[in-house]
Amino acid sequence: MDSLLVFVYGIASESIPDLIAVNKKEVVTSAQKEFLARKQSDTFIIPAAPRNRMGANVTARISAKTNAHILVEFGLQLFHIILKREKLRTGDFRSYIDPVVPILCDCLKAQHVKLTTIALKCMSWILKMDLPSLKENIRNISISLFKLLHKYASAGLSKGDNFDLVVAAFKVVAVVVRDVEYYTVDEDQMKALLLYAEQDMHDFNRQATAFALLKAVISRKLATSTTGFSSFPYGLSSGQEIRTAYRIYVSQLDYKVQSGRESALEMILSIIKSFPEDVLKEQAGLLYVTLGARLVNDDSPDCRKMVAHCIKCLLEQLDKNSRDQLFDITVKWFREVKVEHRRLSAQLCGIFITIEKSDFVDRLDILFPVILNQFNPRCGDDQPGKFVRAAPPSDISDTEKDERIKDHHLFQVLQLILKLCTCCPDILKEPRWQDDVDIVTENCQVLLAHPHEWVRLAAAQVLGYVFSSLDANKVAKLALSTDEKPSRSECGYFYTDLKFKLKSLILDLCAQLQPADISASLIEQVRKIYDKTVVKNLVFLGRILRRISLTGKNDADVEEQSDDESEGQIKLSLLWMIQRMRRIANVEMIQTPNSTVMRMAVFKWIGAMVVDLGRQGLPTLAYQLLAPIARELINDNKSELFQLAKQVSDVIKKKLGMEAYTRHLSQLQNNLAARRADRKKRKAIEVMTEPEKAAKRKIKKNLKKRESKKKRIENIKGKKFKKKRVKEFDIEDM
């Protein structure tokens, strides 16, 4: 980095000798002088070239430094890249940067617009550093900036090199006003800045720079004696002026361009952080309602995130009494008929929880009944009477929109419950809230069948929090004991109908691990979180079943037990759950062999159960646990699935012992090889016994090869491949 900075300085200061052009004077020899003296006079008809008054030929003026600014511009661009990527944070390079400041000051006075623009971009970074040359030249820098604004900042300028220069100049002025504490702009310069800001606020292309400049002025609490600054927050005195100022910024929240809304939100955030507490209390209701509406209505995720941050800062600035008034408004929205209002209330309650943490428990007496009512499908709906036929929906698109709004509402309610579980974990164990937590758990189990993936993910996460508050040993003791039963607080949701709830939860969670749903619709990151959450819940349920029963039978020798045994003959046990998990891996391998998501989830669950079973419980179920892994160990393709299967098999080998592990593995692989040989034999015999069926299979295989080839060619061309539906065909028609 040192040598790079030296190189940058050499290019920008034009001090590298090899890059400087030298004028070579042509030396005239005596022979050339004699030849010129013998030269005949002009005998051509065309007149000679014009001459000036001194008798010399008129030629264009040239200079060796005509394009020298291009090299300087290159050096400053390289310097700007170093500053922008924060390469100078790792050490103290002020001795290398300080000599560049005079060069930048000279470039601010250059005649080339692009050179001045890149110098301004570098200056916006350097002004934040503590450099001796800056303190010496800061006044000259300020004067040069205002000269540039006076020359180029004209109304209607919206594109081109001059527009880029003006934007960069405004950014540098904002840095000077906000960050340079050893220099303060004088009153005339402040008047000019406010006039520029007022002018830019009427031009939508330059509103972002105007708001950034105003934010810098407010952060330094600068003011003038004139009325030019009286319309801004720090000059306000009466309530009417404050409301007028609010309307200016709040009206910009509906602006069409996202950058304009972001600038207005940054301004509102500065107001919230800077206003006195008594003034903020008076306007808290207006700000809370207005920002809350943008939390739902804004299309941009970045703007919604900024709105949530503004609301959070507003609530942090207020005392408890003021927050109580805003919370009452929020609960009232939670009881509204419109789903949008209830969705907004759920988001706002979540912000309250993140601020108040464990103190939010005091509000649960009011909030918990309202939350439970949100799971009611008729909550807030304007339903027809019992004997009145409901009118059909007028438009399909409206119905889809309503369903999407309801999905978002359910997701926000579940996010609110997740924040409650995170910030107030004691409510999951306290007997006071046990009935409410049980109702939430039951509804979350129902929502595992919801069509929206995000709702299912949030419901599975809530179940994970509920399970983490319980002890698997106490829940299993409740199922086995007849006399001494654990308390309800120890068993929670499983205190009643334990076996039914256990079986239904296992089936519902296993149904989440379906390759067609999850792997196709969820993005990669969310899918990993979803699989991790579901597997974690299944591990907890498996731990309970391990303590209840391993096989569901008295005979512990189940190595030769058939997988096709019906569920009615198998009692609720860990063996039954293992067979359910094996079925998930088999379904994925048959339906979507290219996908490995479900098999990896099953292998992770098997690894966790092996650790929980230990050396004593593992021999009974080792054959069943090794069955799905043995198939992957045959294919040594170094894939991620193979690596995971190898890790799980190593854990089983360590717990089980080498001899037993080798016996089980060889038996499984022999059975697998026998099945494959039998299938191959049946296909060979089928060619003679059922030639039509064999021909159809061969044709189908060839069509699939042709389709995969077309798909590969389309992918190379960058086109989207459309799969055609294969029609049923008859051999006689061909």
C-alpha positions in Angstrom: 0.0 0.0 0.0 2.9 2.4 0.7 4.3 2.0 -2.8 0.9 2.4 -4.3 0.3 5.7 -2.5 3.7 6.9 -3.7 2.8 5.9 -7.2 -0.5 7.8 -6.9 1.2 10.9 -5.7 3.8 10.7 -8.5 1.1 10.5 -11.2 -1.1 13.2 -9.7 1.8 15.7 -9.1 3.4 14.9 -12.5 6.7 14.2 -10.8 7.5 10.8 -12.4 10.2 11.6 -15.0 9.3 8.8 -17.4 5.8 10.2 -17.7 6.9 13.7 -18.6 7.2 14.7 -22.3 10.4 16.5 -23.2 10.6 18.9 -26.2 13.6 17.9 -28.4 15.0 20.8 -30.4 16.0 19.9 -34.0 19.7 20.6 -34.7 20.4 22.0 -38.2 23.7 20.9 -39.7 25.9 22.9 -42.0 24.9 20.8 -45.1 21.2 21.5 -44.4 22.0 25.2 -44.1 23.7 25.1 -47.5 20.8 23.2 -49.0 18.3 25.7 -47.7 20.4 28.6 -49.1 20.5 27.0 -52.6 16.8 26.4 -52.6 15.0 28.0 -55.5 12.2 30.5 -55.1 8.6 29.5 -55.3 7.5 29.1 -59.0 4.1 27.5 -58.3 0.8 29.1 -59.4 -0.9 28.4 -56.0 0.0 31.2 -53.6 2.1 30.5 -50.6 0.7 29.8 -47.2 -0.4 33.0 -45.3 2.0 34.5 -42.9 1.6 36.8 -39.9 2.8 40.3 -39.5 6.2 39.2 -38.6 6.5 37.1 -41.7 6.3 33.7 -40.0 4.0 30.8 -41.1 0.7 30.6 -39.1 0.6 27.3 -37.3 -1.6 25.9 -34.6 -0.2 26.2 -31.1 0.7 22.9 -29.5 2.0 22.0 -26.1 3.5 18.8 -24.5 1.1 19.2 -21.5 -2.1 19.4 -23.6 -3.4 16.0 -22.3 -1.5 15.9 -19.0 -4.7 16.2 -17.1 -5.7 12.7 -18.2 -2.8 11.2 -16.3 -3.7 13.3 -13.2 -7.3 12.2 -13.5 -6.1 8.5 -13.7 -4.0 9.0 -10.5 -6.9 10.6 -8.6 -9.3 7.8 -9.8 -6.9 5.2 -8.4 -6.7 7.2 -5.2 -10.5 7.4 -4.9 -10.8 3.6 -5.3 -8.3 3.1 -2.5 -10.3 5.5 -0.3 -13.7 4.0 -1.2 -12.7 0.4 -0.5 -11.3 1.5 2.9 -7.9 0.1 2.2 -6.3 2.6 4.5 -8.0 1.5 7.7 -5.4 -1.1 8.5 -2.6 1.3 9.3 -1.5 5.0 9.6 -1.0 6.4 6.1 -1.5 10.1 7.0 2.1 10.9 6.0 1.4 9.6 2.4 -2.1 11.3 2.2 -1.1 14.7 3.5 0.9 15.7 0.4 -2.0 14.9 -1.8 -4.2 17.7 -0.2 -2.5 20.6 -2.1 -2.9 18.7 -5.4 -6.6 18.3 -4.7 -6.9 22.0 -3.9 -5.3 22.9 -7.3 -7.6 20.4 -9.1 -10.6 22.2 -7.7 -9.6 25.2 -9.8 -8.8 23.2 -12.9 -10.6 23.9 -16.2 -11.5 20.2 -16.8 -14.8 19.2 -15.3 -14.1 15.5 -15.0 -10.8 16.2 -13.2 -12.6 18.6 -10.8 -15.3 15.9 -10.2 -12.9 13.1 -9.2 -11.0 15.6 -7.0 -14.2 16.4 -5.2 -15.0 12.7 -4.7 -11.5 12.2 -3.1 -12.0 15.3 -1.0 -15.2 14.0 0.5 -13.2 11.1 2.0 -10.1 13.0 3.0 -12.0 15.7 4.9 -12.9 13.1 7.5 -9.2 12.6 8.4 -7.0 14.6 10.7 -4.4 16.0 8.4 -2.2 19.1 8.9 -2.6 20.3 5.3 -6.4 20.3 5.6 -6.3 22.7 8.5 -4.1 25.0 6.5 -6.1 24.9 3.3 -9.7 24.4 4.6 -10.7 28.0 4.0 -9.4 27.9 0.4 -11.2 24.6 -0.1 -14.5 26.2 1.2 -14.0 29.2 -1.1 -13.4 26.9 -4.1 -16.5 24.9 -3.4 -18.8 27.9 -3.3 -17.2 29.2 -6.5 -17.9 25.9 -8.2 -21.5 25.9 -6.9 -22.0 29.5 -8.1 -20.6 28.6 -11.5 -22.3 25.2 -12.2 -25.3 24.9 -9.8 -28.0 26.2 -12.1 -31.7 25.3 -12.1 -32.8 22.5 -14.4 -29.4 20.8 -14.5 -30.2 17.0 -14.4 -27.6 15.1 -16.3 -24.1 15.3 -17.9 -20.6 16.0 -16.5 -21.7 19.3 -14.9 -24.5 17.6 -13.0 -22.0 15.0 -11.6 -19.7 17.8 -10.5 -22.6 19.7 -8.7 -23.7 16.5 -6.9 -20.1 15.8 -5.8 -19.6 19.4 -4.7 -22.8 19.3 -2.5 -21.6 16.1 -0.9 -18.3 17.7 0.0 -20.1 20.8 1.4 -22.2 18.4 3.5 -19.0 16.8 4.8 -17.5 20.2 5.6 -20.6 21.3 7.5 -21.1 18.0 9.4 -17.6 16.6 10.1 -15.1 19.4 9.9 -15.4 20.7 13.5 -12.4 23.1 13.2 -14.1 25.2 10.5 -17.6 26.8 10.5 -19.1 28.3 7.4 -19.9 32.0 7.8 -23.4 33.5 7.6 -23.2 34.5 3.9 -22.2 30.9 3.0 -25.0 29.5 5.1 -27.6 31.7 3.3 -26.3 30.5 0.0 -26.5 26.8 1.1 -30.1 27.2 2.3 -31.0 28.9 -1.0 -29.4 26.0 -3.0 -31.2 23.5 -0.8 -34.6 25.2 -1.3 -33.9 25.3 -5.1 -33.0 21.6 -5.2 -36.1 20.5 -3.2 -38.2 21.6 -6.1 -36.2 19.4 -8.5 -36.9 15.7 -8.0 -33.5 14.8 -9.6 -31.6 16.7 -6.8 -33.8 16.2 -3.8 -31.5 13.6 -2.3 -28.6 16.0 -2.2 -30.8 18.7 -0.7 -32.0 16.5 2.2 -28.4 15.3 2.8 -27.3 18.9 3.1 -30.1 19.9 5.4 -29.3 16.8 7.6 -25.7 18.0 7.9 -26.8 21.5 8.8 -29.2 20.2 11.5 -26.6 17.8 12.9 -24.3 20.7 13.6 -27.2 22.9 14.9 -26.2 25.7 12.6 -28.5 28.7 12.3 -28.6 32.2 10.8 -30.0 35.4 12.0 -32.2 35.7 8.9 -35.5 34.0 8.2 -34.0 31.6 5.7 -33.5 29.0 8.4 -36.6 29.7 10.5 -38.6 27.0 8.6 -36.3 24.3 9.8 -36.6 22.4 13.1 -34.1 24.2 15.2 -35.6 27.6 14.5 -39.1 26.5 15.3 -40.8 28.0 18.4 -44.6 27.7 18.1 -46.7 24.6 17.7 -48.0 25.7 14.4 -44.5 26.0 13.0 -43.6 22.6 14.2 -46.7 21.0 12.6 -45.8 22.8 9.4 -42.3 21.5 9.4 -43.6 17.9 10.0 -45.9 18.2 7.1 -43.0 19.1 4.8 -41.1 15.9 5.6 -44.1 13.6 6.1 -45.5 14.6 2.7 -42.3 13.3 1.1 -43.0 9.8 2.4 -45.5 9.3 -0.5 -42.9 10.3 -3.1 -42.6 8.0 -6.1 -38.8 7.8 -6.2 -37.3 5.6 -3.5 -34.2 7.8 -3.0 -36.5 10.8 -2.2 -38.4 8.7 0.5 -35.1 7.5 2.0 -33.9 11.1 2.3 -37.1 12.2 4.0 -36.8 9.3 6.4 -33.3 10.2 7.2 -34.5 13.8 7.9 -37.3 12.5 10.2 -34.8 10.3 12.0 -32.6 13.3 12.7 -35.6 15.2 14.0 -36.5 12.3 16.3 -33.0 12.1 17.8 -32.5 15.9 18.1 -35.9 17.3 19.2 -36.4 18.1 22.9 -38.4 15.5 24.9 -41.4 17.8 25.6 -41.8 18.7 21.9 -41.4 15.1 20.8 -44.1 14.0 23.2 -46.6 16.5 21.6 -45.9 15.2 18.1 -45.3 11.5 19.0 -48.9 10.5 18.0 -48.7 12.1 14.6 -45.2 10.6 13.8 -46.3 7.1 15.1 -49.4 6.9 13.0 -47.8 8.3 9.9 -44.7 6.1 10.1 -46.8 3.1 10.9 -48.8 3.5 7.7 -45.6 3.6 5.7 -44.5 0.4 7.4 -47.2 -1.5 5.5 -47.8 0.6 2.4 -44.3 1.2 1.2 -43.2 -1.1 -1.6 -39.4 -0.9 -0.9 -37.9 -3.2 1.7 -35.2 -0.7 2.4 -37.7 2.0 3.1 -39.7 -0.3 5.4 -36.6 -1.1 7.3 -35.8 2.6 7.7 -39.4 3.3 8.9 -39.1 0.5 11.5 -35.8 2.1 12.7 -37.5 5.5 13.0 -40.3 4.0 15.1 -37.9 2.2 17.3 -35.9 5.4 17.9 -39.1 7.3 18.6 -40.2 4.8 21.2 -36.8 4.8 22.8 -36.9 8.6 23.2 -40.3 8.5 25.0 -41.0 7.7 28.6 -43.3 4.8 29.7 -46.5 6.9 30.0 -46.1 8.2 26.4 -45.4 4.7 25.2 -48.5 3.4 27.0 -50.6 5.8 25.0 -49.1 4.6 21.7 -49.5 1.0 22.8 -53.2 1.5 23.4 -53.5 2.8 19.8 -51.7 -0.3 18.6 -54.0 -2.7 20.5 -57.0 -0.9 19.1 -55.7 -1.6 15.6 -55.3 -5.2 16.6 -59.0 -5.4 17.1 -59.9 -3.8 13.8 -61.8 -5.5 11.0 -59.3 -4.9 8.3 -56.5 -7.4 8.0 -54.0 -4.6 7.0 -54.5 -2.9 10.4 -54.0 -6.1 12.4 -50.9 -6.9 10.4 -49.5 -3.4 11.1 -50.3 -3.8 14.8 -48.4 -7.1 15.0 -45.3 -5.4 13.5 -45.6 -2.5 15.9 -46.0 -4.8 18.9 -42.8 -6.6 17.8 -41.0 -3.2 17.9 -42.3 -2.6 21.4 -40.9 -6.0 22.5 -37.5 -5.3 21.1 -37.3 -2.1 23.1 -38.9 -3.2 26.4 -37.5 -6.8 26.5 -38.6 -8.6 29.6 -40.7 -5.6 30.8 -43.1 -6.3 28.0 -44.6 -9.1 30.2 -46.8 -6.5 32.0 -48.7 -5.9 28.7 -49.5 -9.5 28.1 -52.7 -9.4 30.1 -54.2 -7.2 27.4 -52.3 -8.5 24.4 -52.4 -12.3 24.7 -56.2 -12.7 24.2 -55.9 -10.4 21.1 -53.1 -12.5 19.7 -55.0 -15.8 20.2 -58.0 -14.3 18.4 -55.9 -13.7 15.3 -55.8 -17.5 14.7 -59.5 -17.5 14.3 -60.3 -17.5 10.6 -63.5 -15.4 11.2 -61.5 -12.8 13.2 -62.5 -9.4 11.9 -64.2 -10.8 8.8 -67.5 -9.4 7.8 -69.2 -12.7 7.4 -72.8 -13.2 6.2 -75.4 -14.5 8.5 -76.1 -18.2 9.1 -78.9 -18.5 6.6 -77.5 -16.1 4.0 -75.6 -17.4 1.0 -72.2 -15.8 0.6 -71.6 -13.9 -2.6 -68.9 -15.4 -4.9 -65.7 -13.3 -5.4 -66.0 -10.9 -8.2 -62.4 -11.2 -9.4 -59.8 -13.9 -9.1 -57.0 -11.4 -8.7 -58.8 -9.8 -5.8 -59.1 -13.1 -4.1 -55.4 -13.8 -4.5 -54.6 -10.4 -3.2 -56.7 -11.0 -0.1 -55.1 -14.3 0.5 -51.7 -12.7 0.2 -52.6 -10.1 2.8 -53.9 -12.8 5.2 -50.6 -14.7 4.7 -48.6 -11.6 5.6 -50.8 -11.0 8.6 -50.3 -14.6 9.9 -46.6 -14.3 9.3 -46.3 -11.1 11.3 -48.4 -12.6 14.2 -46.0 -15.5 14.3 -43.0 -13.2 14.2 -44.5 -11.4 17.2 -44.8 -14.7 19.1 -41.2 -15.5 18.2 -40.0 -12.2 19.6 -42.1 -12.9 22.7 -40.4 -16.3 23.1 -36.9 -14.7 22.6 -37.3 -11.7 24.9 -39.7 -13.2 27.5 -38.8 -16.9 27.6 -40.3 -17.3 31.1 -43.9 -17.2 29.7 -43.3 -20.7 28.2 -42.9 -22.2 31.7 -45.1 -20.0 34.0 -48.4 -21.7 34.9 -50.1 -18.3 34.4 -49.7 -18.4 30.7 -49.8 -22.2 30.2 -53.3 -22.2 28.6 -52.4 -19.5 26.2 -49.1 -21.1 25.2 -51.0 -24.4 24.6 -53.4 -22.7 22.3 -50.6 -21.0 20.4 -48.8 -24.4 20.1 -51.9 -26.1 18.8 -52.5 -23.4 16.2 -48.8 -23.5 15.1 -49.2 -27.2 14.5 -52.3 -26.5 12.3 -50.3 -23.9 10.4 -47.7 -26.5 9.4 -50.2 -27.3 6.6 -50.5 -23.7 5.5 -49.7 -23.2 1.7 -47.4 -20.2 2.4 -43.8 -21.3 3.0 -42.9 -18.4 5.3 -45.9 -19.1 7.6 -44.9 -22.8 7.9 -41.3 -21.7 8.7 -42.4 -19.3 11.4 -44.8 -22.0 12.9 -42.0 -24.5 13.0 -39.8 -22.0 14.8 -42.4 -21.3 17.4 -42.8 -25.0 18.0 -39.0 -25.2 18.4 -39.1 -22.6 21.2 -41.9 -24.5 22.9 -40.0 -27.8 22.7 -36.8 -26.1 24.0 -38.7 -25.1 27.2 -39.6 -28.8 28.0 -37.7 -31.7 29.3 -37.9 -34.9 27.2 -37.4 -37.1 30.3 -40.4 -35.5 32.1 -42.6 -35.8 29.0 -41.6 -39.5 28.6 -42.2 -40.1 32.3 -45.7 -38.8 31.9 -46.4 -41.4 29.2 -44.9 -44.3 31.2 -46.0 -43.5 34.8 -49.4 -44.3 36.2 -49.1 -43.1 39.8 -46.6 -40.2 39.9 -47.2 -37.8 37.2 -45.1 -34.7 36.5 -46.7 -31.3 36.8 -48.3 -29.5 34.0 -45.6 -26.8 33.9 -43.0 -29.6 33.3 -44.9 -31.2 30.4 -46.6 -28.2 29.0 -48.4 -28.9 25.7 -48.0 -32.7 26.1 -49.8 -32.9 29.5 -53.0 -34.1 27.9 -53.4 -36.6 25.0 -49.7 -37.2 25.0 -49.5 -40.1 22.5 -52.0 -38.5 20.1 -50.2 -35.2 20.0 -46.8 -36.9 19.8 -47.8 -39.0 16.8 -49.6 -36.1 15.0 -46.6 -33.8 15.5 -44.3 -36.4 14.1 -46.5 -36.9 11.0 -47.0 -33.2 10.5 -43.3 -32.4 10.7 -42.3 -35.3 8.5 -44.8 -34.0 5.9 -42.7 -30.7 5.8 -39.8 -32.7 4.4 -41.2 -33.1 0.9 -38.8 -32.4 -2.0 -41.4 -31.0 -4.4 -42.5 -28.3 -2.0 -39.4 -27.0 -0.2 -36.5 -27.4 -2.6 -38.5 -25.8 -5.5 -40.0 -22.8 -3.9 -37.8 -21.6 -1.0 -34.6 -19.8 -1.6 -31.4 -21.5 -0.5 -30.8 -19.7 2.7 -34.4 -19.9 3.9 -34.5 -23.6 2.9 -31.5 -24.4 5.1 -33.1 -22.6 8.1 -36.4 -24.4 7.5 -34.8 -27.8 7.3 -32.7 -27.1 10.4 -35.7 -26.1 12.3 -37.8 -29.1 11.3 -35.0 -31.5 12.0 -34.4 -29.9 15.4 -38.0 -30.4 16.3 -38.0 -34.0 15.1 -34.9 -34.7 17.2 -36.7 -33.6 20.3 -39.7 -35.8 19.5 -37.3 -38.7 18.8 -35.7 -38.2 22.2 -39.1 -38.6 23.8 -39.9 -41.7 21.8 -36.5 -43.2 22.7 -37.4 -42.9 26.4 -40.9 -44.3 25.8 -40.1 -47.3 23.6 -37.4 -48.3 21.2 -39.2 -50.9 19.1 -42.8 -51.0 20.4 -42.3 -54.8 21.0 -40.8 -57.0 23.6 -38.5 -58.7 21.2 -35.4 -56.5 20.7 -34.1 -58.3 17.7 -35.6 -56.3 14.8 -32.7 -56.5 12.3 -34.6 -58.8 10.0 -37.9 -57.0 10.4 -39.6 -56.1 7.1 -40.1 -52.4 6.2 -43.5 -53.2 4.7 -45.1 -53.9 8.1 -48.2 -51.9 8.5 -48.5 -49.0 10.9 -51.3 -50.7 12.8 -49.1 -53.5 13.9 -46.4 -51.1 15.2 -46.9 -49.2 18.4 -45.7 -45.7 18.8 -41.9 -46.1 19.2 -38.6 -44.8 17.9 -38.5 -47.6 15.4 -41.8 -46.4 13.9 -40.3 -42.9 13.6 -37.1 -44.2 12.0 -39.2 -45.9 9.3 -41.1 -42.6 8.6 -37.8 -40.9 8.2 -36.5 -43.6 5.9 -39.6 -43.2 3.7 -38.8 -39.5 3.2 -35.3 -40.4 2.0 -36.7 -43.1 -0.3 -39.3 -40.8 -1.8 -36.7 -38.2 -2.6 -34.4 -40.7 -4.2 -37.2 -42.0 -6.4 -39.0 -38.8 -7.4 -36.2 -36.3 -7.5 -32.8 -38.1 -7.5 -30.9 -35.0 -8.4 -32.0 -33.3 -5.2 -30.3 -34.2 -1.9 -32.0 -31.8 0.5 -34.3 -34.3 2.2 -31.7 -37.0 2.5 -29.3 -34.6 4.1 -32.0 -33.7 6.6 -32.7 -37.3 7.4 -29.0 -38.0 7.8 -28.6 -35.1 10.3 -31.6 -36.5 12.2 -30.0 -40.0 12.3 -26.7 -38.5 13.5 -28.5 -36.7 16.4 -30.4 -39.8 17.4 -27.3 -42.0 17.3 -25.6 -39.6 19.8 -28.8 -39.7 22.0 -29.1 -43.5 21.9 -25.5 -44.1 23.0 -23.7 -47.4 23.3 -26.6 -49.1 25.1 -29.6 -48.2 22.9 -27.9 -48.2 19.5 -27.4 -51.9 18.9 -31.2 -52.5 18.8 -31.8 -50.0 16.0 -28.4 -49.9 14.3 -29.6 -51.9 11.3 -32.6 -49.5 10.7 -30.5 -46.4 11.2 -27.7 -47.6 8.8 -30.1 -48.6 6.0 -30.5 -45.2 4.3 -26.8 -44.4 4.8 -25.5 -47.7 3.3 -26.9 -46.8 -0.2 -24.9 -43.5 -0.3 -21.7 -45.1 1.0 -21.6 -47.2 -2.2 -21.5 -44.1 -4.4 -18.0 -42.7 -3.7 -18.6 -39.5 -5.6 -17.2 -37.0 -3.0 -20.4 -35.0 -3.0 -21.8 -33.2 0.0 -24.3 -35.9 0.7 -21.6 -38.6 0.6 -19.5 -36.6 3.1 -22.4 -36.2 5.5 -23.2 -40.0 5.2 -19.5 -40.8 5.9 -19.5 -38.6 9.0 -22.7 -40.2 10.4 -21.4 -43.7 9.6 -18.2 -42.9 11.5 -20.3 -41.9 14.5 -22.3 -45.1 14.3 -19.0 -47.1 14.0 -17.6 -45.4 17.1 -20.7 -46.1 19.2 -21.4 -49.5 17.9 -18.0 -51.1 17.5 -16.2 -52.2 14.3 -17.4 -55.8 14.3 -21.1 -55.1 14.6 -20.9 -52.1 12.3 -19.2 -54.2 9.6 -21.7 -56.9 9.9 -24.7 -54.6 9.5 -23.2 -52.7 6.7 -22.2 -55.7 4.7 -25.7 -57.2 5.1 -27.3 -54.0 4.0 -25.1 -53.7 0.9 -25.6 -57.4 0.0 -29.3 -56.9 0.2 -29.1 -53.8 -1.9 -27.0 -55.5 -4.5 -29.4 -58.5 -4.6 -32.3 -56.1 -5.2 -30.5 -54.4 -8.0 -29.6 -57.7 -9.7 -33.2 -58.9 -9.4 -34.5 -55.7 -11.0 -32.0 -56.1 -13.8 -33.0 -59.7 -14.3 -36.7 -58.9 -14.4 -36.1 -56.2 -17.1 -34.1 -58.7 -19.2 -36.9 -61.3 -18.9 -39.5 -58.7 -19.6 -38.1 -58.2 -23.2 -39.3 -61.7 -24.0 -42.4 -62.0 -21.9 -43.8 -58.5 -22.3 -42.1 -57.0 -25.4 -44.6 -54.1 -25.7 -44.0 -52.9 -22.1 -40.2 -53.2 -22.6 -40.4 -51.3 -25.9 -42.4 -48.5 -24.3 -39.8 -48.2 -21.5 -37.0 -48.0 -24.1 -38.8 -45.4 -26.1 -39.5 -43.4 -23.0 -35.8 -43.6 -22.0 -34.8 -42.4 -25.5 -37.3 -39.5 -25.3 -35.9 -38.5 -21.9 -32.3 -38.5 -23.3 -33.4 -36.4 -26.2 -35.1 -33.9 -23.9 -32.1 -33.7 -21.6 -29.9 -33.0 -24.7 -32.3 -30.2 -25.8 -32.3 -28.7 -22.4 -28.5 -28.7 -22.3 -28.3 -27.0 -25.6 -30.8 -24.4 -24.6 -28.9 -23.7 -21.4 -25.7 -23.2 -23.4 -27.6 -20.7 -25.7 -28.9 -18.9 -22.6 -32.6 -19.6 -23.3 -35.2 -21.0 -21.0 -36.1 -24.6 -21.7 -39.9 -25.4 -21.8 -40.7 -29.0 -21.0 -43.3 -30.5 -23.3 -45.9 -32.9 -21.9 -45.3 -36.4 -23.2 -48.5 -37.9 -24.6 -49.5 -41.5 -24.2 -48.6 -43.6 -27.3 -49.3 -47.0 -28.6 -46.8 -49.3 -30.3 -49.1 -49.9 -33.2 -49.4 -46.1 -33.9 -45.6 -45.8 -34.5 
